[in-house]
Amino acid sequence: MRLQVLGCGDAFGSGGRFHTCFHVDASEDLPGGFLIDCGASSLIAIRRFGVEPNRIHTVFLTHLHGDHFGGLPWLILDGQLVSGRTQPLTVVGPPGTAERLPAAMEVLFPGSSTAERRFRVVVEEMEAGRPVETGGVRATAYAMRHPSGAPAHALRIEAAGKVVSYTGDTEWVEDIVAVGHGADLLIAEGYTVERPVKFHLDWATLKRHLPEIGPKRLMLTHMSPEMIAHPPDGYIAAEDGLVVTF
Ligand SMILES: [Zn+2]
């Protein structure tokens, strides 16, 4: 599996990084690629890193904060107005996605949520603990603790015989162990070095639990300026454009 970081920033542009977006593609076993989260700046990142937007068949969302889902209106409008998309785009998100996505589109581009286009946008809302399968990819959500107007999830995604897990944004909850257990790649929020920030994950807490989680690889993302300045040794520190193959 090949995963490229299209964005690993926090909501506030720390380090000049794009908002959260991971792109998985380039496996012969997968019919096209998918995104994990699609933050407000993600279409710009898609262009910057040369990703073909029409190959993205699914966008999996952890939670409905703008830096994790706010890029969808632009991705959809690009398919309609620029890239000539015809294949459906599936959006798999937490309960509330079917309401929040058109609401975001209407605020940003009035009339866009009901515009005629040559492809369908299929929204699937996923409940924690109930796996969803789409495009050869199986995703299971776990409930996290991160208020965002809708349930916040971590995702365990299985594709082409590999597992990539992502905590999304959350403070420590025990289910992070299940999300990341033995994963080929665990992407985890590492917001601060050790300073607790409510509803976010600090590196000291995560590190204490790493032996129970046991991921094969760990990549830290959504880092504050202090984490960007002091990335932990021995683990992957996310950077925009970074490619991880596993
Ligand atoms: Zn968030």
Residues whose N, C-alpha, C, O or C-beta is under 5 A from the ligand:
A	BS01	ZN	H65 D169
